[in-house]
Amino acid sequence: MLSASFPLNPSFVIAPVNRRTFGTFVEHMGRCVYTGIYEPGHPTADKDGFRGDVLELTRELGATVVRYPGGNFVSGYRWEDGIGPVGERPVRRDLAWHSLETNEIGIDEFARWAKKADLEIMYAVNLGTRGVQEALDVQEYLNHPEGTRLSDLRRANGAKEPYDVAIFCLGNEMDGPWQTGHKTAHEYGRLAAETARALRSAQPGIELVACGSSSSSMPTFGAWEAEVLELAYDQVDYISAHAYYEEHDGDLASFLASAVDMDHFVASVVATADSVGARLKSTKKIGISFDEWNVWYLSRFEGAPTPEEWAVAPRVIEDHYNVADAVVVGSLLVSLLRHSDRVTAACQAQLVNVIAPIMTEPGGRAWRQTIFHPFALTARLAKGEVLRVEPRAATVETARYGTVAALDAVATHDPQTGEVSVFAVNRSTSEPTELTIDLTALPGLQVAETWTVADADPYARNTADDPERVVPRENGSASLSGGTLTLELPPVSWSAVRLVPAG
């Protein structure tokens, strides 16, 4: 058995837990919207056509913010197509995913759904085929109280009160050649700055996200962030980061260490942003909106349907997740929490059907994929402040990242309630790890709950017929004595422990 240990001290605070860390993402892509969140005629559908089973699972997931309506989709989207009488809305081609968009769901319908799901909207504006005026128009429709053409149009469409959207993304992945309206860093930086200035004139307190690199593997990574921020530093609050991970060629050990790459990604963007701030002699710090992240088997994705196959809501990248995928998702959440001082929002992409924690069948069942569980438990248990964790641990060898610690962990502490939560990953593919936590600085605690996601088969997964094949199970090995907590972590596992004041 491997070993690992660390002390916990409530004085070693990284930052408060940011509730926006537990964001999700709904794009008009594949079956995320149609037969995902929305399916009139489904046995659970409400009067607005939204699936009740998906709403229930979304609330259980614990997501707090939702990025909408894209994604690549947004770079060709005309938001005004999705307002007014549904029967009069045009059907458009979506060039991003070579599908047909009926516009049956638009801003007003989505806002109603988000309210039912208890989600804050992070709205992405089209800076691909459109620009400053489109951004101002959609902000007016969403947020201006009344007395202007577009705010009064919203009121006429049934939304008397403004939606009060606080955070807007200035486009999506504009560094990517695949993006409709792809731009150079200089072109995009100028446009982002101009759009941001205009939006701040309309809504001074607005929060704005500039597009960072689509991934750290982009040839322009780093240079893109630097040039964009040189042009827009004073006008934006955050820069985006996107990252997807998958197991390559049976290399499970490297896959389990994916958070090493995420840590490096965040550190690189922070260093770049701070370098620009230093050159500009600014005391402002740019945050990171990690508004796309997940496990995605991109190597299996054969591309979107050809133009001859235009269809409504085709099945696109409906990955089916296993135990190892869930462990990696849990580890990525550990990384995001660990960087709470700079990662101010994060959105797992996406919510339903498309590389998602929730799966549905049209007219049929909805179920939790394996990756649902670490997200839901972390969102529920992470409260208060993130504590710095510096483990001493055995190591494992990986082909991609070299020697890495077998244990990855983070903890949170709520000063108001005294509760402590620990989230831990055993990256070993074959050996259990005995974790020892010194709680001397946090006396008087008792174990309230312990959960582990693991299985003898790291590739086990849930299906519609067997939706409970992989679920969090109580970890009976937890023992707390004399201020020391011990816990056995199975190989390829993610675990969570909640401790509360005794008595």
C-alpha positions as CSV (number, residue, x, y, z in Angstrom):
1,M,0.0,0.0,0.0
2,L,1.2,3.5,-0.9
3,S,1.2,6.3,1.7
4,A,0.4,10.0,1.7
5,S,-0.1,12.6,4.4
6,F,-0.7,16.3,4.9
7,P,-1.7,18.7,7.7
8,L,-4.7,21.0,7.6
9,N,-4.6,24.4,9.1
10,P,-7.4,27.0,8.9
11,S,-4.9,29.8,8.6
12,F,-3.5,28.5,5.3
13,V,-6.3,30.0,3.1
14,I,-6.0,30.3,-0.6
15,A,-9.3,32.1,-1.3
16,P,-13.0,31.8,-0.6
17,V,-14.8,29.0,-2.4
18,N,-16.2,30.7,-5.5
19,R,-19.7,29.3,-6.2
20,R,-19.2,30.0,-9.9
21,T,-16.5,27.3,-9.9
22,F,-19.4,24.9,-10.3
23,G,-20.7,26.1,-13.6
24,T,-22.2,24.2,-16.5
25,F,-22.7,24.9,-20.2
26,V,-25.6,24.6,-22.5
27,E,-24.9,25.1,-26.2
28,H,-27.3,24.7,-29.2
29,M,-25.3,21.7,-30.2
30,G,-26.4,18.1,-30.8
31,R,-29.1,17.0,-28.3
32,C,-28.1,19.4,-25.5
33,V,-31.1,21.6,-25.9
34,Y,-33.6,19.7,-28.0
35,T,-34.4,16.3,-26.4
36,G,-32.0,17.4,-23.7
37,I,-33.3,20.2,-21.5
38,Y,-36.4,20.7,-23.8
39,E,-38.8,18.1,-25.1
40,P,-42.5,18.9,-25.3
41,G,-44.6,15.8,-25.0
42,H,-42.1,14.0,-22.8
43,P,-43.9,12.3,-19.9
44,T,-42.0,14.6,-17.4
45,A,-42.3,17.8,-19.5
46,D,-43.8,20.9,-17.8
47,K,-46.1,23.5,-19.5
48,D,-43.1,25.1,-21.1
49,G,-41.8,21.8,-22.6
50,F,-38.9,21.4,-20.3
51,R,-38.0,17.9,-19.1
52,G,-38.7,17.6,-15.4
53,D,-36.3,14.7,-15.0
54,V,-33.5,16.8,-16.4
55,L,-34.4,19.8,-14.3
56,E,-34.3,17.5,-11.2
57,L,-30.9,16.1,-12.1
58,T,-29.6,19.6,-12.9
59,R,-30.6,20.8,-9.4
60,E,-29.0,17.6,-7.9
61,L,-25.8,18.3,-9.8
62,G,-25.5,21.5,-7.9
63,A,-24.4,23.7,-10.9
64,T,-24.6,27.4,-10.1
65,V,-24.0,29.2,-13.4
66,V,-24.6,28.3,-17.0
67,R,-22.8,29.5,-20.1
68,Y,-25.1,30.0,-23.0
69,P,-25.7,29.8,-26.1
70,G,-22.3,28.6,-27.1
71,G,-19.6,27.6,-27.8
72,N,-18.8,27.5,-31.5
73,F,-22.6,27.9,-32.2
74,V,-22.6,31.5,-30.9
75,S,-20.2,32.8,-33.6
76,G,-23.0,32.5,-36.2
77,Y,-26.0,33.0,-34.0
78,R,-28.6,35.8,-34.5
79,W,-30.2,36.1,-31.0
80,E,-33.2,38.0,-32.4
81,D,-34.2,34.8,-34.3
82,G,-35.1,33.3,-31.0
83,I,-37.6,35.8,-29.7
84,G,-41.3,36.5,-30.4
85,P,-44.0,34.0,-31.6
86,V,-42.4,30.6,-31.9
87,G,-44.3,29.9,-35.1
88,E,-42.8,32.9,-36.8
89,R,-39.1,32.2,-36.0
90,P,-36.8,31.3,-38.9
91,V,-35.0,28.0,-39.2
92,R,-31.3,28.7,-39.7
93,R,-28.2,26.7,-40.7
94,D,-25.7,26.3,-37.8
95,L,-22.3,26.2,-39.6
96,A,-20.4,25.2,-36.4
97,W,-22.1,21.8,-36.2
98,H,-23.7,21.5,-39.6
99,S,-27.2,21.2,-38.2
100,L,-30.5,23.1,-38.4
101,E,-31.5,25.5,-35.6
102,T,-35.3,25.8,-35.3
103,N,-35.0,28.7,-32.8
104,E,-37.8,27.1,-30.8
105,I,-35.7,27.8,-27.7
106,G,-34.3,31.4,-27.5
107,I,-33.3,33.8,-24.8
108,D,-36.7,34.1,-23.1
109,E,-37.3,30.4,-23.0
110,F,-33.8,29.6,-21.8
111,A,-34.0,32.3,-19.1
112,R,-37.2,30.6,-17.8
113,W,-35.5,27.3,-17.8
114,A,-32.4,28.7,-16.0
115,K,-34.6,30.2,-13.3
116,K,-36.3,26.8,-12.7
117,A,-32.8,25.2,-12.5
118,D,-31.5,27.9,-10.1
119,L,-28.8,28.9,-12.5
120,E,-27.1,32.3,-13.1
121,I,-26.7,32.9,-16.9
122,M,-23.3,33.7,-18.4
123,Y,-24.2,35.0,-21.8
124,A,-21.8,34.7,-24.8
125,V,-22.2,37.4,-27.5
126,N,-21.4,36.8,-31.2
127,L,-18.2,38.5,-32.1
128,G,-17.7,36.1,-35.1
129,T,-20.1,37.3,-37.7
130,R,-21.3,40.3,-35.7
131,G,-19.9,42.8,-33.3
132,V,-20.4,45.8,-31.0
133,Q,-23.9,46.6,-32.1
134,E,-25.1,43.0,-31.6
135,A,-23.6,43.0,-28.1
136,L,-25.3,46.2,-27.2
137,D,-28.6,45.1,-28.6
138,V,-28.7,41.8,-26.7
139,Q,-27.5,43.5,-23.5
140,E,-30.4,46.0,-23.9
141,Y,-32.9,43.2,-24.4
142,L,-31.6,41.2,-21.5
143,N,-30.9,43.9,-18.9
144,H,-32.4,47.3,-19.6
145,P,-35.5,47.8,-17.4
146,E,-37.9,49.5,-19.8
147,G,-38.5,52.5,-22.0
148,T,-36.3,51.5,-25.0
149,R,-37.3,49.6,-28.1
150,L,-35.6,46.3,-27.1
151,S,-36.4,46.4,-23.4
152,D,-40.0,47.1,-24.3
153,L,-39.9,44.2,-26.8
154,R,-38.7,41.9,-24.0
155,R,-41.6,43.1,-21.9
156,A,-44.0,42.5,-24.7
157,N,-42.6,39.0,-25.1
158,G,-43.6,38.3,-21.5
159,A,-40.6,39.2,-19.4
160,K,-41.6,42.3,-17.5
161,E,-38.5,42.4,-15.4
162,P,-34.9,42.5,-16.8
163,Y,-32.9,39.3,-16.6
164,D,-30.0,41.0,-14.9
165,V,-27.3,39.0,-16.6
166,A,-24.1,40.0,-14.8
167,I,-21.4,38.3,-16.9
168,F,-20.9,38.3,-20.6
169,C,-18.4,36.4,-22.8
170,L,-16.9,38.5,-25.6
171,G,-17.2,35.8,-28.2
172,N,-15.9,32.2,-28.2
173,E,-12.5,30.6,-29.2
174,M,-11.7,33.4,-31.6
175,D,-8.2,32.1,-31.9
176,G,-9.4,28.9,-33.6
177,P,-9.3,28.6,-37.4
178,W,-12.5,26.4,-37.1
179,Q,-14.3,29.4,-35.6
180,T,-16.7,31.3,-37.9
181,G,-15.2,34.8,-38.0
182,H,-11.8,33.6,-36.7
183,K,-9.5,36.5,-36.0
184,T,-5.9,37.3,-35.3
185,A,-5.0,38.3,-31.7
186,H,-4.7,41.9,-32.8
187,E,-8.1,41.9,-34.6
188,Y,-9.8,40.2,-31.8
189,G,-8.2,42.3,-29.1
190,R,-9.3,45.5,-30.8
191,L,-12.9,44.2,-31.2
192,A,-13.0,42.9,-27.6
193,A,-11.9,46.2,-26.2
194,E,-14.3,48.2,-28.4
195,T,-17.2,45.9,-27.4
196,A,-16.2,46.1,-23.7
197,R,-16.1,49.9,-23.7
198,A,-19.5,50.0,-25.3
199,L,-21.1,47.5,-22.9
200,R,-19.6,49.3,-19.9
201,S,-21.2,52.5,-21.1
202,A,-24.5,50.7,-21.2
203,Q,-24.0,48.8,-17.9
204,P,-21.1,50.1,-15.8
205,G,-21.0,47.1,-13.4
206,I,-21.0,44.4,-16.1
207,E,-18.4,41.6,-15.9
208,L,-16.6,40.7,-19.1
209,V,-14.7,37.7,-20.3
210,A,-12.2,38.0,-23.1
211,C,-11.4,35.0,-25.2
212,G,-8.2,33.2,-24.2
213,S,-6.7,30.3,-26.1
214,S,-8.9,27.4,-27.1
215,S,-6.3,25.1,-25.5
216,S,-2.8,25.2,-24.2
217,S,-1.7,23.2,-27.3
218,M,-2.6,26.0,-29.7
219,P,0.5,27.3,-31.5
220,T,-0.4,30.9,-30.4
221,F,-0.9,30.0,-26.7
222,G,0.6,32.6,-24.5
223,A,1.2,35.0,-27.3
224,W,-2.5,35.2,-27.9
225,E,-3.3,36.1,-24.3
226,A,-0.5,38.6,-24.2
227,E,-1.6,40.5,-27.3
228,V,-5.3,40.4,-26.5
229,L,-4.7,41.7,-23.0
230,E,-2.3,44.4,-24.2
231,L,-5.3,45.8,-26.1
232,A,-8.1,45.1,-23.6
233,Y,-6.6,44.8,-20.1
234,D,-8.5,47.8,-18.6
235,Q,-11.8,46.9,-20.3
236,V,-12.1,43.2,-19.2
237,D,-12.3,41.3,-15.9
238,Y,-11.4,37.8,-17.0
239,I,-9.8,35.8,-19.7
240,S,-11.1,32.4,-20.7
241,A,-9.4,29.0,-20.6
242,H,-10.6,25.8,-22.3
243,A,-9.2,22.3,-21.8
244,Y,-10.4,18.8,-22.5
245,Y,-8.7,15.6,-21.5
246,E,-8.9,11.9,-22.7
247,E,-7.0,8.7,-22.2
248,H,-4.6,8.1,-25.2
249,D,-3.6,4.7,-26.4
250,G,-4.3,2.9,-23.1
251,D,-2.1,5.3,-21.1
252,L,-4.3,5.3,-18.0
253,A,-1.5,6.6,-15.7
254,S,-1.0,9.8,-17.7
255,F,-4.8,10.3,-18.0
256,L,-5.2,10.2,-14.2
257,A,-2.6,12.9,-13.9
258,S,-4.5,15.3,-16.3
259,A,-4.7,17.9,-13.5
260,V,-1.0,18.4,-13.7
261,D,-1.6,19.9,-17.1
262,M,-4.5,22.0,-15.9
263,D,-2.3,23.3,-13.0
264,H,0.3,24.3,-15.6
265,F,-2.3,25.9,-17.9
266,V,-3.6,28.1,-15.1
267,A,-0.2,29.1,-13.9
268,S,0.9,30.0,-17.5
269,V,-2.2,32.2,-18.1
270,V,-1.8,33.9,-14.7
271,A,1.9,34.6,-15.4
272,T,1.1,36.0,-18.9
273,A,-1.7,38.2,-17.5
274,D,0.4,39.5,-14.7
275,S,3.2,40.2,-17.0
276,V,0.9,42.4,-19.2
277,G,-0.4,44.1,-16.0
278,A,3.1,44.8,-14.9
279,R,4.0,46.4,-18.3
280,L,0.9,48.5,-18.2
281,K,1.7,49.5,-14.6
282,S,-1.7,48.3,-13.5
283,T,-2.6,47.0,-10.0
284,K,-5.6,45.2,-11.4
285,K,-5.5,41.4,-11.5
286,I,-7.2,39.5,-14.4
287,G,-9.2,36.4,-13.3
288,I,-9.6,33.2,-15.3
289,S,-12.9,32.0,-16.5
290,F,-12.3,28.3,-17.2
291,D,-15.6,28.2,-19.0
292,E,-15.0,25.0,-21.0
293,W,-13.4,21.9,-19.3
294,N,-14.2,18.2,-19.2
295,V,-13.1,14.8,-20.4
296,W,-13.8,14.6,-24.1
297,Y,-12.6,11.7,-26.4
298,L,-11.8,14.1,-29.2
299,S,-9.7,11.5,-31.0
300,R,-12.9,9.5,-31.5
301,F,-14.8,12.5,-32.9
302,E,-15.0,12.0,-36.6
303,G,-16.2,15.5,-37.3
304,A,-19.6,17.1,-37.8
305,P,-22.0,15.8,-40.4
306,T,-21.4,16.9,-44.0
307,P,-23.5,19.7,-45.4
308,E,-25.7,17.2,-47.2
309,E,-26.8,15.9,-43.8
310,W,-28.4,19.0,-42.3
311,A,-30.6,17.8,-39.4
312,V,-32.2,19.1,-36.3
313,A,-30.4,18.1,-33.1
314,P,-28.2,15.3,-34.5
315,R,-26.4,13.0,-32.1
316,V,-23.0,14.7,-31.7
317,I,-20.1,13.7,-29.3
318,E,-22.3,11.7,-26.9
319,D,-19.4,10.3,-25.0
320,H,-20.2,7.5,-22.5
321,Y,-18.1,7.9,-19.4
322,N,-16.4,5.4,-17.1
323,V,-14.9,5.3,-13.6
324,A,-11.5,6.6,-14.7
325,D,-13.3,9.5,-16.5
326,A,-15.1,10.3,-13.2
327,V,-11.8,10.2,-11.2
328,V,-10.2,12.7,-13.7
329,V,-13.3,15.0,-13.5
330,G,-12.9,14.9,-9.7
331,S,-9.2,15.7,-10.0
332,L,-9.9,18.6,-12.4
333,L,-12.3,20.1,-9.8
334,V,-9.4,19.7,-7.2
335,S,-7.3,21.8,-9.5
336,L,-9.9,24.4,-10.1
337,L,-10.5,24.8,-6.3
338,R,-6.8,24.9,-5.7
339,H,-6.6,28.0,-8.0
340,S,-9.6,29.8,-6.5
341,D,-7.5,32.9,-6.0
342,R,-7.5,33.4,-9.8
343,V,-10.1,31.0,-11.3
344,T,-13.2,33.0,-10.7
345,A,-15.6,30.8,-12.8
346,A,-15.6,27.4,-14.5
347,C,-18.1,25.7,-16.7
348,Q,-18.1,21.9,-17.3
349,A,-19.0,21.4,-20.9
350,Q,-21.7,20.4,-21.4
351,L,-24.8,19.7,-19.3
352,V,-26.9,17.1,-21.2
353,N,-26.1,14.5,-23.8
354,V,-23.1,16.3,-25.4
355,I,-20.0,15.2,-23.4
356,A,-22.3,15.5,-20.4
357,P,-22.9,14.3,-16.9
358,I,-26.6,13.8,-17.7
359,M,-27.9,11.6,-20.5
360,T,-31.4,11.3,-22.0
361,E,-33.3,9.3,-24.6
362,P,-36.0,11.0,-26.5
363,G,-39.3,10.2,-24.9
364,G,-37.5,8.0,-22.5
365,R,-35.2,7.9,-19.5
366,A,-32.6,10.3,-18.1
367,W,-29.6,9.0,-16.0
368,R,-26.4,10.1,-14.3
369,Q,-23.1,9.4,-16.1
370,T,-20.2,8.5,-13.8
371,I,-18.8,12.1,-14.1
372,F,-22.0,13.4,-12.5
373,H,-21.0,12.2,-9.0
374,P,-17.7,13.9,-8.2
375,F,-19.2,17.2,-9.6
376,A,-22.4,16.9,-7.5
377,L,-20.5,16.0,-4.3
378,T,-17.9,18.7,-4.7
379,A,-20.5,21.3,-5.4
380,R,-22.4,20.3,-2.3
381,L,-19.5,19.8,0.1
382,A,-17.0,22.6,-0.8
383,K,-17.9,25.6,1.4
384,G,-16.3,28.5,3.0
385,E,-12.6,28.9,2.2
386,V,-10.1,26.7,0.2
387,L,-7.2,25.6,2.3
388,R,-3.7,25.0,0.9
389,V,-2.8,21.4,0.9
390,E,0.9,20.2,0.5
391,P,0.9,16.4,0.6
392,R,3.9,14.2,1.2
393,A,3.1,11.2,-1.0
394,A,4.5,8.3,-2.9
395,T,5.0,8.9,-6.6
396,V,3.9,7.2,-9.8
397,E,5.5,7.4,-13.3
398,T,3.6,8.7,-16.3
399,A,4.6,8.8,-19.9
400,R,3.2,12.3,-20.5
401,Y,3.9,14.1,-17.3
402,G,6.9,12.2,-15.8
403,T,7.0,11.5,-12.1
404,V,3.9,12.8,-10.3
405,A,2.5,12.4,-6.8
406,A,0.1,9.4,-6.4
407,L,-2.2,11.6,-4.3
408,D,-3.8,14.9,-5.3
409,A,-6.0,16.7,-2.8
410,V,-7.6,19.9,-1.7
411,A,-9.6,20.9,1.3
412,T,-12.2,23.5,2.3
413,H,-13.1,25.0,5.7
414,D,-16.2,26.9,6.6
415,P,-15.4,29.3,9.5
416,Q,-19.0,29.8,10.3
417,T,-20.0,26.2,10.8
418,G,-16.6,24.7,11.4
419,E,-17.1,22.1,8.7
420,V,-14.2,20.7,6.8
421,S,-14.3,18.9,3.5
422,V,-11.4,17.0,1.9
423,F,-11.3,15.9,-1.7
424,A,-8.6,13.3,-2.7
425,V,-7.6,11.4,-5.8
426,N,-5.4,8.2,-5.9
427,R,-3.7,8.3,-9.2
428,S,-2.1,4.9,-8.9
429,T,-3.5,2.4,-11.3
430,S,-2.8,-0.6,-9.1
431,E,-2.0,0.3,-5.5
432,P,-4.3,1.6,-2.7
433,T,-3.0,4.6,-0.8
434,E,-3.3,5.1,2.9
435,L,-4.0,8.8,3.5
436,T,-3.2,10.4,6.9
437,I,-4.4,13.9,7.7
438,D,-3.2,15.8,10.7
439,L,-6.1,17.8,12.1
440,T,-4.4,19.1,15.2
441,A,-5.1,22.7,14.1
442,L,-8.8,21.8,13.7
443,P,-9.7,20.1,17.0
444,G,-13.0,18.7,18.0
445,L,-14.1,17.3,14.6
446,Q,-15.9,14.1,13.8
447,V,-16.5,12.3,10.5
448,A,-19.9,13.0,9.1
449,E,-19.7,11.3,5.7
450,T,-17.2,9.7,3.4
451,W,-17.7,8.9,-0.3
452,T,-15.5,7.1,-2.8
453,V,-15.9,6.6,-6.5
454,A,-14.0,3.5,-7.6
455,D,-14.5,0.1,-9.1
456,A,-12.5,-3.1,-9.7
457,D,-13.1,-2.2,-13.4
458,P,-11.9,1.3,-14.1
459,Y,-13.8,1.2,-17.3
460,A,-17.2,0.4,-15.8
461,R,-19.9,2.9,-16.8
462,N,-23.5,3.6,-16.3
463,T,-26.2,3.1,-18.9
464,A,-30.0,3.6,-19.2
465,D,-30.5,0.0,-18.3
466,D,-27.9,0.0,-15.5
467,P,-27.8,3.6,-14.2
468,E,-26.5,2.7,-10.8
469,R,-23.5,0.6,-11.9
470,V,-21.1,3.3,-10.8
471,V,-22.2,5.4,-7.8
472,P,-20.4,7.0,-4.8
473,R,-20.1,4.4,-2.0
474,E,-19.5,5.0,1.7
475,N,-15.8,4.5,2.5
476,G,-15.9,2.6,5.7
477,S,-12.1,2.8,6.2
478,A,-12.2,6.4,7.6
479,S,-11.0,6.6,11.2
480,L,-10.4,9.7,13.3
481,S,-8.5,9.4,16.5
482,G,-6.3,11.8,18.5
483,G,-6.5,14.5,15.9
484,T,-5.4,12.2,13.0
485,L,-7.7,11.1,10.2
486,T,-6.8,8.0,8.2
487,L,-8.5,6.8,5.1
488,E,-7.8,4.1,2.5
489,L,-8.1,5.2,-1.1
490,P,-8.5,2.5,-3.7
491,P,-6.5,2.7,-6.9
492,V,-8.1,4.9,-9.6
493,S,-10.4,6.6,-7.1
494,W,-11.8,9.9,-6.1
495,S,-13.0,10.4,-2.5
496,A,-14.6,13.1,-0.4
497,V,-14.8,13.4,3.4
498,R,-16.9,15.8,5.4
499,L,-16.0,16.5,9.0
500,V,-18.2,18.5,11.4
501,P,-17.7,19.8,15.0
502,A,-18.5,17.0,17.5
503,G,-21.5,17.4,19.8
